[in-house]
Amino acid sequence: MKVGIIGAGTMGAGIAQAFVMTEGYEVFLCDIKTEYAEGGKAKIQKNMDFLVSKEKITKEKADGIMAKITTGLNNICADCDLIVEVALEKMEIKQSIFKELMGICKKDCIFASNTSSLSITGIGEGLDRPMVGMHFFNPADRMKLVEVIAGKNTPADLVQKIKNIAIEIGKTPVEVNEAPGFVVNRILIPMINEAIGVLAAGTASADDIDIAMQLGASHPMGPLHLGDLVGLDIVLAIMEVLYTETGDDKYAPQPLLKELVAAGKLGKKTGKGIFDYAG
């Protein structure tokens, strides 16, 4: 199967790796600039080099995996069987990408979005084929879960097909009906937001909040470190979607979260968020 991955950042590269490490899958890794797509491929190459150094795979195997990745712009996806869009979490951007792809891809190419919170029905509005959600989790090459989301116009057989593909690439799919935030982010992101509120109120230090949730609730990572790992800009974007779509004040983003994002303190990817990662 030929799979087009639209967006070659951390998530896009991880999803691409999950596909190419499975026999029978070839990936076309795309971005708005060819060098961005090549940067995504370089991330995968680094992971392959690590696996070879640990003797998890052979050099020959790694070379064969990398040979199945083609980089470029969206126009290289003309012969793809499946598209997984991994662009910015903005409705207008995702809609624009799929409208462009509608004129590039063959009629039976499946359109799937890795959106973490947006409406599948909304993303697919005006397209000539149904849309389905295929939501991976970071790091996508290792995390086992894939949320498979049906929009209002997604046929049951398409949902089943995506579930089967997820199983083929070593993931565990869960079927989700369209709703703000789906399952994981509807529960997880408000918890991170609430932890930021506890920090802002001065109830406990950031370290102690995380330790409390790790030892008191058996969480492998505290919510504040998790927020920094996900990216505080992503946390804010999802909270805003939840708040807008539900109208429920319990989903209002914490002021401190907004302040950190406005200051460019987004977490690990910028070197500073709730915690400082310098060095």
N, C-alpha and C positions, 0 to 999 in steps of 0.2 A: 504494500500500500504506500502511495506517495502522500506525504503529509506536509502541508504548508504551515509554518509557524510564523505568525505576523507579530513581530516584536521580539528583539534579540537581547533584551536585558536579562537580569538574573533569573526571573521566572521563565521567560521564553527559552533561554539556553537550557535550563533544567528540564523543561518539558521536551525540548528537542532531544536531549540526551536520553530521556526515558523511552522515547520512540526508537531512536537508532540503536540502542542497546538490545532491542528485540528483533529477532530474525524476521525478515519479511517487510521491514519498514525502512523507507527512505525519506529524508527530511529536506525541505527547502526552507531555509532560515532567512527571513526577510526583515528589513527595517526601512526607515525613511531615507537612510543613506547606506550605501554598500559597506562602508567602513564600520558602521554600527553592527551590521549583520556579521561581518568578519570578526568583530570584537566578541560577539556571542559565541562564535565557533571557537575562538581562542580560549574562552572560559571552559568549553567542553574539552578542548585539547589538554588544558591544565589538569582537569579531572582525570582524563585518561592516563596522563603521565603519572599522576599520583597512584592510580590503581596498578599500573605496571610496576612502579617502584615498590609497592607492597605485595607484589606477586599475586594480585587478585586476578589479573588477566595477563595474557602475553602481549608483547609488542606487536606481533602480527595481528592479533585480535583487535587491539586498539587502532591500528592503522586501517583495518577493514571497517571498523565503526566510523572513523572519521571520513573515510572515502564515501560514505553514504550521506554526507551533508553537503548541500549546495547552498551558497549564500548569494544574496542579491536583493533586488527590489521586488515589490509584489507581483510584477509581471512574469516572474519565473514560475508562478504557481498555476499556469494555464492547464497543466495536465494532472493536477493534484486530485486525489480522491477525498481528502479531508482537509479542511482549514481549521486551525485552532488560533483564534485571535487573542493576543496577549498585550494589547496596547494600553495606554493610559486609561484609568477608570473614569472616563468622561463619556457620557452618552453620545454626544455629537461626533466625537472622534471615532467611536466604534461604528456608528451608523455610516459615517463617511467611508470607512475602510471597506465595509461589506458591500456598499453600493459600487465602489470601485471594483471590487473582486467579482461582482456579478457580471461585469463586462469582460473579465479576464478568464475566470474559471469555467470549466465545462458544466453543463446543466445538472449532471448527477453528482457534482462535488458537494459534500456535506459541509455546512457552515456551522461551526461551534465557537462559542466565546468562553474564555477563561475568566469572565467577570466575577468579581468577588461579592457583588451586592446589587448590581443594576438589573432592571427588568429584561428578561430574555425576549419577551414579546415586544418591548420597546426597541431593543437593538435590531430586531428583525423586521421592523415596520417598513413596508414598501419594497421588500425583497421578493424575488421570484421563487423562493424556496423557504421551507421552514427553518427556524433557528433552534439550536439546542445549546444548553450550558454544559461545559466540561471544565469544572473548576478544580484545578490542582492546588496543592499546598506546598509552601516553601520549606525546605529545598525539594523541588519537584522531582528530581531524579531519585530521591530516597523516601520521601513521604508516601505512604501507601494509599491514602484516601483520595478519591475523586468524587465530588458531588456532581451528579448528572441531573440537570435541571430542565424540566419541561415548561415551555411557555404556553400561552393560550392556544397557539396554533401548531404545537409540536406533536406529531403523531406518535403513538405508542411504539411502533416498530422502529422509529428513529432513536427513541430513548433506549430501547433494548440493544440496538446496534452499537451505540456509544458505550453502553455498559459492557458489552462483549469486547469492544476494543480496549477499554480500560483493563479488563481482566487479562487480555492478551499481553499487555505491556507490564503486567505484574502489579496492578493496582487493585484496590477494593472499592467498587463503586457503591454509592448510596443514591437512591432515586429520591429527588426532591421536587415538590411542586413549587411553582414560582411564588416567592414571598420576599419581602425586603430582607437582605442579608442571608437568605437561605437558612441553613441550619447552624453551621459552625460559627460563622461571623455574627449571626443574630444573637448568639450566646456569648461568644468570646470577646468581641470588640467592646460591647458595653461593660464587660468586666474590667478591661484595660482602662476604659474611660473612668469607671468608678474608682479604680486604684489611683488614677491621677487626681481625682477629687479628694481622696483620702490624704494624699500627699500635700495637696494645696491647702487643706484644712489644718495641716500641722499635727495630724493625729499620730503619725509615726514617720520615721525617715524612710527614704526610698529603699535602702537596703533591708530595713526591718519589715517593711510591707511585703517585699518579695520573699524574705525568709519565712514570714508568717504563713503565706500561701503555699510555699513549698513544703514546710513541715506540718502545717495545720490542715492542709487540704490535699497533700500528696501530689502537688503540681510539680512536674519536672523542671519548670522554669517559672520564676515569679512574673506577675503580670506587667510590671514596669520594664523589666529586661525584655519581655516578649514584645511589648509595644515598640521598644527601640529596634528589635530585630525585624519586626514587620515593617516598620517605618511609620513615624508619627503622622506623616502626611497621609498615608494610606488609612491609618486609624481614623483620622479626622474625616477623610472623604467618605468612609463607610458610615460613620456616625451621622454625617450630614444626610446621607441617603436614607438611613433609618428614621431620622427625625422628620425629614421632608415627607416621606411616603406614609408614615404612620400618624404623624401629628401628635405623637405622645412625648410629653416633656421629659420622660425618663431617658429618652435617647438624645437629649440636648448635649452637644459636645462641651466638655469642661473648658472654662476660660483659659486655664493653664495650658491645655492641649493646643488651643488656638494660638496662644502666645509663643509657644515653642516652635510651632510650624511657621508662624510669621517671621520668627527670628532665624529660620533656616536650620534649626536644631532638630533634625529629623530622625536621629538615632544612629545606629552603627554605620549606615551608609555615608553619613556626613561627619562622622567622628565624634559627634556630641548630640545627645538628646536629653533624656532624663538623667542618664549617666554619661561620663566622659570616657571616650575610647581612645584618646590620644596615646599613641605608642603601643 
